[in-house]
Amino acid sequence: MKEFLMIALGVLIFVVIFQIAKASEYVSVLKGEEKTRKQNNKINAFFLLGFLIFGLIGAWYCNELYYGKTLFPQGSASVEGEKIDLMLWITIGVTGVVFIITQVLLFWFPFRYQQDDNRKAFYFPHNTKLELVWTTVPAIFLTVLVVFGLKYWFKMTNDAPGNSIVVEVTGHQFGWEFRYPGADKVLGRKNYKLTTGANSLGVDFDDPASHDDIHVSGTMHLPVGVPVKMVINSQDVIHDVGLSQFRLKMDAVPGIPTTQWFTPKITTADMKVKTGNPDYTYEISCDQMCGKGHFSMRGVIIVETMAEYKKWLAEQKSEYFTVHPEKAPAATDSSIKVAAVLQGNK
């Protein structure tokens, strides 16, 4: 019903505009083309001025209405993302000033310099200095932004700090899988030919380094204040790891692992208090159209204290023992081993 009313409204608006145009044409014939054209020119000049005023008011109102619903008021949830926010604010500030100036001039000029029989138009075909200014200034500004952008990009995609926690992120239609290295802090090898049954990531269990790796789906746990290096993969098509709250994103390309690192600075619990939303969660989204289920490709990120992170890690079962439950050690021995690992990581 709503769609029908919208279509009917569109048709009605078209008919009204058409009738106004026809009426204007008949009036032109009765009054004379030249006189009507001058009157229309004056009316259009006032309309343009009104459009400028209401347009600027509308832009301000939309900002007041929707700014609080953006991620800006929360600030970046990562240390590295603060630089991205700074660049964005500078860009918005400069382009905002330019937007206002150009729009005021664009709509003011037709009003101020509308047709006047007593005024002769000034012929202004070329001005080298003016063209140099409006070409050089934007070029310099954009170059500075690109240079700083590349600087921050290379930092976040370069080698991660030595104390980083490594998390392998694997995307597939339509979900996310996460793998953590065990006590040896080394992720085991993978081979796509081994991707069968419970071994959904194709981990090569002939590699001893894979025996203590932990595999979880949908939810990624991270400690606050510690650099996190993501090793990103895709099992089918191109996906994109979107971490909007942390101001980061990186493509997940089949067969070509990519990396990126960042440092979470606010726990999920603190963000719930900060936003006043008890259901607040950090999320990992797919920012690359990847198929009909793209809209549902979402994962949850839980940022917690180091103690909480270690507790969660200790409760996880290695993927090797999940795939080969018959080889799992006794619960008591396993608990002793986990406790020893955590003690060694302190």
C-alpha positions as CSV (number, residue, x, y, z in Angstrom):
1,M,0.0,0.0,0.0
2,K,2.8,2.4,0.9
3,E,4.6,1.7,-2.4
4,F,1.3,2.4,-4.3
5,L,0.9,5.7,-2.6
6,M,4.5,6.8,-3.3
7,I,4.0,6.0,-7.0
8,A,0.7,7.8,-7.1
9,L,2.3,10.8,-5.4
10,G,5.1,10.8,-8.0
11,V,2.6,10.7,-10.9
12,L,0.6,13.5,-9.3
13,I,3.7,15.7,-8.9
14,F,4.6,15.1,-12.6
15,V,1.0,16.1,-13.7
16,V,1.1,19.3,-11.6
17,I,4.5,20.3,-13.1
18,F,3.3,19.5,-16.6
19,Q,0.2,21.6,-16.1
20,I,2.1,24.5,-14.7
21,A,4.5,24.4,-17.7
22,K,1.6,24.4,-20.1
23,A,-0.1,27.3,-18.3
24,S,3.2,29.2,-18.4
25,E,3.4,28.6,-22.1
26,Y,-0.1,30.0,-22.6
27,V,0.7,33.1,-20.5
28,S,3.8,33.7,-22.6
29,V,1.7,33.8,-25.7
30,L,-0.7,36.3,-24.2
31,K,1.8,38.6,-22.6
32,G,4.6,38.4,-25.2
33,E,7.7,36.2,-25.1
34,E,10.2,38.8,-24.1
35,K,8.3,40.3,-21.2
36,T,7.5,36.8,-19.8
37,R,11.1,35.7,-20.1
38,K,12.3,38.7,-18.0
39,Q,9.6,38.0,-15.4
40,N,10.6,34.3,-15.2
41,N,14.2,35.3,-14.9
42,K,13.5,37.5,-11.9
43,I,11.3,34.8,-10.3
44,N,13.9,32.1,-10.8
45,A,16.6,34.3,-9.3
46,F,14.5,34.6,-6.1
47,F,13.8,30.9,-6.1
48,L,17.6,30.2,-6.3
49,L,18.3,32.5,-3.3
50,G,15.5,30.7,-1.4
51,F,16.9,27.3,-2.3
52,L,20.3,28.4,-1.0
53,I,18.9,29.5,2.4
54,F,16.6,26.5,2.9
55,G,19.3,24.1,1.6
56,L,21.9,25.3,4.1
57,I,19.3,25.2,6.9
58,G,18.5,21.6,5.8
59,A,22.1,20.6,5.8
60,W,22.5,22.0,9.3
61,Y,19.3,20.3,10.5
62,C,20.3,16.9,9.1
63,N,23.7,17.2,10.9
64,E,21.9,18.0,14.2
65,L,19.4,15.1,13.6
66,Y,21.8,12.4,12.6
67,Y,25.3,13.2,14.0
68,G,24.5,11.5,17.3
69,K,23.7,8.3,15.4
70,T,27.1,8.1,13.7
71,L,30.3,6.6,15.2
72,F,31.9,10.0,15.6
73,P,30.6,10.8,19.1
74,Q,32.0,7.5,20.4
75,G,35.5,8.2,19.1
76,S,37.8,5.6,17.7
77,A,38.0,2.3,19.7
78,S,41.6,1.8,18.6
79,V,44.7,3.8,19.2
80,E,45.6,3.8,15.5
81,G,42.1,4.8,14.5
82,E,42.6,8.2,16.3
83,K,44.8,9.3,13.4
84,I,42.1,8.3,10.9
85,D,39.5,10.3,12.8
86,L,41.9,13.4,12.8
87,M,42.4,13.1,9.0
88,L,38.6,12.8,8.5
89,W,37.9,15.8,10.7
90,I,40.4,17.9,8.8
91,T,38.9,16.7,5.5
92,I,35.4,17.5,6.6
93,G,36.4,20.9,7.9
94,V,38.2,22.0,4.8
95,T,35.7,20.6,2.3
96,G,32.8,22.0,4.5
97,V,34.2,25.5,4.2
98,V,34.7,25.1,0.5
99,F,31.2,23.7,0.1
100,I,29.6,26.7,1.9
101,I,31.6,29.2,-0.1
102,T,31.0,27.6,-3.5
103,Q,27.3,27.1,-2.8
104,V,26.8,30.7,-1.6
105,L,28.5,32.0,-4.7
106,L,26.7,29.6,-7.0
107,F,23.2,30.7,-5.9
108,W,24.0,34.3,-5.1
109,F,25.4,35.2,-8.5
110,P,22.2,34.4,-10.5
111,F,20.3,36.6,-8.0
112,R,22.8,39.4,-7.9
113,Y,23.6,39.5,-11.6
114,Q,20.2,38.7,-13.1
115,Q,19.4,40.3,-16.4
116,D,19.4,44.1,-16.4
117,D,18.8,46.1,-19.6
118,N,21.0,48.9,-18.2
119,R,24.0,46.7,-17.4
120,K,26.4,45.2,-19.9
121,A,27.9,41.8,-19.3
122,F,31.6,41.7,-18.7
123,Y,33.5,39.4,-21.0
124,F,35.9,37.3,-18.9
125,P,37.4,34.5,-21.0
126,H,40.6,33.7,-19.2
127,N,42.7,34.4,-16.1
128,T,45.9,32.4,-15.7
129,K,46.5,33.4,-12.1
130,L,43.0,32.4,-11.0
131,E,43.2,29.1,-12.7
132,L,46.6,28.4,-11.1
133,V,45.2,29.2,-7.7
134,W,42.1,26.9,-8.0
135,T,44.2,24.1,-9.4
136,T,47.3,24.4,-7.2
137,V,45.6,24.8,-3.8
138,P,43.4,21.7,-4.0
139,A,46.3,19.7,-5.4
140,I,48.5,20.7,-2.5
141,F,45.8,19.9,0.1
142,L,45.0,16.5,-1.5
143,T,48.7,15.6,-1.7
144,V,49.2,16.3,2.0
145,L,46.1,14.1,2.9
146,V,47.4,11.3,0.6
147,V,50.9,11.4,2.1
148,F,49.5,11.3,5.7
149,G,47.0,8.6,4.7
150,L,49.8,6.4,3.2
151,K,51.9,7.0,6.3
152,Y,49.2,5.7,8.6
153,W,48.3,2.9,6.2
154,F,51.9,1.6,5.9
155,K,52.1,1.7,9.7
156,M,49.0,-0.5,10.3
157,T,49.9,-2.9,7.5
158,N,53.6,-3.1,8.3
159,D,55.2,-5.4,10.9
160,A,53.2,-5.5,14.1
161,P,54.9,-4.9,17.5
162,G,56.7,-7.8,19.0
163,N,54.1,-8.2,21.9
164,S,51.2,-8.5,19.5
165,I,48.5,-11.1,19.8
166,V,48.0,-13.0,16.5
167,V,44.5,-13.8,15.3
168,E,43.8,-15.5,12.0
169,V,40.6,-14.2,10.4
170,T,39.0,-16.3,7.7
171,G,36.0,-15.2,5.7
172,H,33.6,-17.4,3.7
173,Q,30.0,-17.1,2.4
174,F,28.6,-15.9,4.8
175,G,30.5,-15.9,8.1
176,W,33.8,-15.4,9.9
177,E,36.2,-17.9,11.5
178,F,39.0,-17.1,14.0
179,R,42.1,-19.1,14.9
180,Y,44.4,-18.4,17.8
181,P,47.9,-19.8,18.2
182,G,48.4,-21.9,21.4
183,A,51.3,-21.8,23.9
184,D,53.9,-22.0,21.1
185,K,52.5,-18.7,19.7
186,V,52.7,-20.1,16.2
187,L,49.8,-20.9,13.9
188,G,50.0,-24.3,12.2
189,R,50.1,-24.7,8.5
190,K,46.9,-24.9,6.3
191,N,46.2,-26.6,3.1
192,Y,42.9,-26.0,1.2
193,K,42.8,-29.6,0.1
194,L,42.3,-30.6,3.8
195,T,39.2,-28.6,4.2
196,T,36.7,-31.4,5.0
197,G,34.2,-32.1,7.7
198,A,35.1,-30.7,11.1
199,N,38.4,-29.3,9.7
200,S,36.7,-26.4,8.1
201,L,39.8,-24.3,7.8
202,G,42.0,-27.0,6.2
203,V,44.6,-27.1,9.0
204,D,47.4,-29.4,8.4
205,F,47.5,-31.5,11.6
206,D,50.8,-33.1,10.5
207,D,52.3,-29.9,11.6
208,P,52.9,-30.0,15.4
209,A,52.5,-26.3,15.7
210,S,48.8,-26.7,14.8
211,H,48.0,-29.1,17.7
212,D,47.4,-26.3,20.3
213,D,45.7,-23.8,17.9
214,I,42.2,-22.7,18.9
215,H,39.4,-22.3,16.4
216,V,36.2,-20.3,17.2
217,S,33.4,-19.1,14.9
218,G,31.4,-15.8,14.9
219,T,33.0,-14.1,18.0
220,M,36.5,-12.8,18.3
221,H,38.0,-12.1,21.8
222,L,40.7,-9.5,22.2
223,P,42.5,-8.0,25.2
224,V,42.4,-4.3,25.7
225,G,45.6,-2.2,25.4
226,V,47.6,-5.0,23.5
227,P,48.4,-4.8,19.8
228,V,46.5,-7.4,17.7
229,K,47.8,-8.6,14.4
230,M,45.2,-10.0,12.1
231,V,46.2,-12.5,9.4
232,I,43.3,-12.3,7.0
233,N,42.2,-15.0,4.5
234,S,39.2,-15.9,2.3
235,Q,37.9,-19.4,1.4
236,D,35.8,-18.5,-1.6
237,V,35.3,-15.0,-3.0
238,I,36.7,-11.6,-2.0
239,H,35.5,-10.4,1.3
240,D,36.5,-7.4,3.4
241,V,37.2,-7.2,7.1
242,G,35.3,-4.1,8.2
243,L,36.1,-2.8,11.7
244,S,34.2,0.5,11.6
245,Q,34.5,1.2,15.3
246,F,38.2,0.7,15.1
247,R,38.4,2.7,11.9
248,L,40.0,-0.1,9.9
249,K,39.3,-2.3,6.9
250,M,41.2,-4.8,4.9
251,D,40.4,-7.1,1.9
252,A,40.2,-10.8,2.4
253,V,41.5,-12.3,-0.9
254,P,41.4,-16.0,-1.7
255,G,44.9,-17.4,-1.8
256,I,46.6,-14.2,-0.8
257,P,46.8,-13.6,3.0
258,T,46.7,-10.0,4.1
259,T,47.7,-8.5,7.4
260,Q,46.7,-5.5,9.6
261,W,47.2,-4.6,13.2
262,F,45.6,-2.3,15.7
263,T,45.5,-1.7,19.5
264,P,42.0,-1.8,21.1
265,K,41.7,0.9,23.8
266,I,38.2,0.5,25.2
267,T,36.7,-2.7,26.5
268,T,33.2,-3.7,25.4
269,A,32.0,-3.3,29.0
270,D,33.3,0.3,29.2
271,M,31.8,1.1,25.8
272,K,28.4,0.0,27.0
273,V,28.7,2.5,29.9
274,K,30.0,5.2,27.6
275,T,27.2,4.9,25.1
276,G,24.5,4.1,27.6
277,N,23.6,1.0,25.6
278,P,23.7,-2.2,27.6
279,D,23.5,-4.2,24.3
280,Y,26.4,-2.5,22.6
281,T,28.8,-4.7,20.7
282,Y,31.9,-4.2,18.5
283,E,31.3,-5.9,15.2
284,I,33.3,-7.2,12.2
285,S,31.4,-6.8,9.0
286,C,32.0,-7.7,5.4
287,D,32.5,-4.4,3.5
288,Q,32.7,-6.1,0.0
289,M,29.6,-7.3,-1.8
290,C,30.1,-11.1,-1.7
291,G,26.8,-12.7,-2.6
292,K,23.1,-12.8,-1.7
293,G,23.9,-13.4,2.0
294,H,26.3,-10.5,2.2
295,F,24.0,-8.5,4.5
296,S,24.2,-11.2,7.2
297,M,28.0,-11.6,7.2
298,R,28.6,-10.2,10.6
299,G,30.8,-11.2,13.5
300,V,31.1,-10.0,17.1
301,I,34.3,-8.6,18.7
302,I,34.6,-8.7,22.5
303,V,37.3,-6.5,23.9
304,E,38.1,-7.4,27.5
305,T,40.8,-7.1,30.2
306,M,43.8,-9.3,29.9
307,A,42.6,-11.4,32.9
308,E,39.3,-12.0,31.2
309,Y,41.0,-12.8,27.9
310,K,43.3,-15.4,29.5
311,K,40.3,-16.9,31.3
312,W,38.4,-17.2,28.1
313,L,41.4,-18.7,26.3
314,A,41.9,-21.3,29.0
315,E,38.3,-22.5,28.6
316,Q,38.8,-23.2,24.8
317,K,39.6,-26.5,23.4
318,S,42.2,-26.8,20.7
319,E,41.0,-27.5,17.2
320,Y,43.2,-30.6,16.9
321,F,41.4,-32.3,19.8
322,T,38.0,-31.2,18.4
323,V,38.7,-33.0,15.2
324,H,40.4,-35.9,16.9
325,P,38.6,-36.3,20.2
326,E,40.1,-39.7,20.8
327,K,43.5,-38.0,21.2
328,A,42.4,-35.5,23.8
329,P,44.2,-35.7,27.1
330,A,42.3,-36.3,30.4
331,A,40.5,-33.3,31.7
332,T,42.7,-33.1,34.8
333,D,45.9,-33.2,32.7
334,S,44.5,-30.7,30.3
335,S,43.6,-28.2,33.1
336,I,47.1,-28.5,34.6
337,K,48.7,-27.9,31.2
338,V,46.5,-24.8,30.5
339,A,47.3,-23.4,34.0
340,A,51.0,-23.9,33.3
341,V,50.7,-22.1,29.9
342,L,48.8,-19.1,31.4
343,Q,51.4,-18.9,34.2
344,G,54.1,-18.8,31.6
345,N,52.4,-16.0,29.7
346,K,52.2,-13.7,32.7
